[in-house]
Amino acid sequence: MSTAWSQGTVKGFLKSEASGEAVMFASVTLEGTAYGVSSDVEGYFSLSRIPAGQYTLMVTSLEYETIREAVEIRDGKVLTRNILLESKVVTLEGAEVRADREEQTTQVRTSVETIRPADIKRIPSFGGAPDLVQALQVLPGFVSTGDQGGQLYIRGGSPIQNKVLLDGMLIYNAFHSIGLFSVFDSDALSNADVYTGAFSAKYGGRISSVMDIRTRDGNMRETEGRVGASPFGAKLLVHGPLRPMSKDRTGGISYLLSVKHSYLEQTSQLFYPYIDDGRLPFGFTDAYGKITFGGGDGSKLSVFGFNFVDNASVLDDSTGVDFANYGWRNVGGGGTFTVVPPGSSVLLNGHFALSNYRINFDEVGSPARYSEVQGFNFGLDFKYVLGEDNVEYGLEVVGMQTDFETFNSLQVAVQQQENTTELGGYVDYTVKRGPWIVQPSLRLQYYSSLARGRMEPRFGIKYKASERLRLKAAGGMYSQNVISANSDRDIVNLFYGFLAGPQNLQDDIQLPNGEEREIVHSLQTANHAVAGFEFDLTERLNINTEGYIKHFTQLTNFNRNKLFPDNTTYADEPDAFKKDFIVETGRAMGADVVVKYEERETYLWFVYGLGDVDRWDGFQWYDPVFDRRHNVNLVASQGFGDGAWLLSARWNLGSGLPFTQSQGYYQAPGTGGGIDGDYLTSNPGDVSIYLAGLNEGRLPAYHRLDLNVKRTWKDVGGGELELSAGVTNVYSRENVFYINRITGQRKNQLPFLPSVGLDWSF
């Protein structure tokens, strides 16, 4: 069948016959041989170093009919085969089990979870609207500080240290102010890879985590869509062909349009009058559009644009009138492209984007504050398959222009305008030898505004000890030159802007051991180490356990202790009281256990996270506000009636978050009457507070149960009708949001909150 030394390659793309979308994680083999591979998220496969001869190319997937096609491999030649697969009736859950197992046995995949639209729909939806952020909150290592205005913290990293990519584009604010909705339409997503640490050199510019989110292409065959409404908002998704994909597979042109709008501020007065007198002052509008041009050889170009608008206000407890208003806007556009060079085994992917992000904050009695980022990014990624090995390499350019102005508690202005450009290049090599999978990678990062370069080696390894047990470990060095416009000591701060790393930092920092370390740059830097194992108890039951350490060697934080302007008049004052930002170090360590069970229409997901986060500010160790020691998530869903009914539940338990206690109160002397006034009879000054040690107290534990039931009817108006009814916080747990230190008035997070949603798919 083959000669001894001649070798060739067969490559191509797998696509759905019904829609033209990529078929991910399908098995592609040469029947009767040991040559095999899985298609990637683009549907791409490549089998190389194959002896010349006649073979049968076989494609199998639980979601699609098996395909067999005769191919002839020739010496030194690259054969291209793009294949359309016909769907078959199968439970999606089973397909996802197979896809997950395929990834676990062929890739290192340390500290990474993949989210698909089906995963999002299993989780009880908030307000009848499934959303990516609700799926993120149940992942290992994720901590949220609140339902209203809360941020997501990932394994000890703050939000600024999380890189969010949408089709390769940097997103500077991915979550809305209410804290339970993202800017993404879950029905428009293809998949999201979430790296919680120790990620490879393919990603740079952040020191904690990466969310790589990809949207689906529009249907190349026929028009499809989804319309939905609930008490929280409405949405519209429509996609279809502008030029249909032809039967001879010569490509086509498709479009996708998604619009979401929230009207919670209006409906809350009618449906939820028991929550702050019906005032839930949150609102947003998200619009996303995409056009995809497909080529017959698998090459593709997609261009997209978006406009995300968000607003929120804060009520005065005594008057019921807004005393603070926030506004966000994120607008931009870009594209992605795939090039398949003829006769070559290399696959080229690229992305480019431009965006503008701005947040405004207006507070009664205070100057207006704002933060703005105008940015661009461009990248090229090359992929080359060498037998069982895989090589990826590429380059990336990121540029930012930041404009920022705020004021601290003493109304001292903090201003900055910066331009910065980052250049990055990487090589990522995956080697498979018997039971070993080894993934060394190297990133070279250069920050032009600092004239500083870094070499960041990273490494991952997996050992398949048996058919069921796999051991894994990973680690690396990371850096970033962007910081947040607020402090990690703030419990909830909606004014969350972005700016480049400042130059006017202190000259040195005192380490916990008493030594002085010189500050030679303004980068934030960290080192990661992760180790764990995966164990398949059965084909349907899997355990994934990881322990991790993140050593934050240098962090930049907003200085809440600033008292004086940083000028010659106050040159003798300590840096800790005049610099806008301070340098800290820190560490995060912990362990996560994930148990996952899937069989037919039954799905169980259990996560336990143990974490400890500490920061050193040059004077003291303290626990940041997101230091949650214990976190439990239990998700269960059960389908009935051949998928017509779906019952789902989520229970979350989190130990108390740190906070700074009030130790005492005093009333400052009045100054009425000037120098001749009598301080004994003049009006007293404002009440001030003696604070205890920084974050030495702990809030009560947080826990909440959410339930949801869905009923689907087929063949309704030519499509499917879905009715969703659910309750958030079923037993109305009074989880504290914040307490007014002066009045003692307590604000709780969301109470018992029922909702109904109606969606029609066509």
CORKA-V213666 format. One record per helix or strand. SS is the DSSP state (H for helix, E for strand). FROM is the first residue (numbers start at 1). TO is the last residue. Records with the same first field share a line. If there is no record, write none. Layout:
# CORKA-V213666
SS: FROM-TO / FROM-TO
This chain:
# CORKA-V213666
E: 2-16 / 22-22 / 27-30 / 36-38 / 44-61 / 64-73 / 78-80 / 83-85 / 87-87 / 112-115 / 126-126 / 129-129 / 142-144 / 152-154 / 157-157 / 162-166 / 169-170 / 175-175 / 182-182 / 189-195 / 209-215 / 224-230 / 233-243 / 251-262 / 282-295 / 300-315 / 322-340 / 346-363 / 369-386 / 389-407 / 413-433 / 436-447 / 452-464 / 469-480 / 482-484 / 498-500 / 508-510 / 516-518 / 524-536 / 541-558 / 581-599 / 602-616 / 621-622 / 630-640 / 645-654 / 658-659 / 662-667 / 687-691 / 697-698 / 702-716 / 719-728 / 736-739 / 746-748 / 753-761
H: 92-106 / 117-122 / 132-136 / 159-161 / 186-188 / 264-271 / 276-278 / 568-570 / 575-577 / 674-676
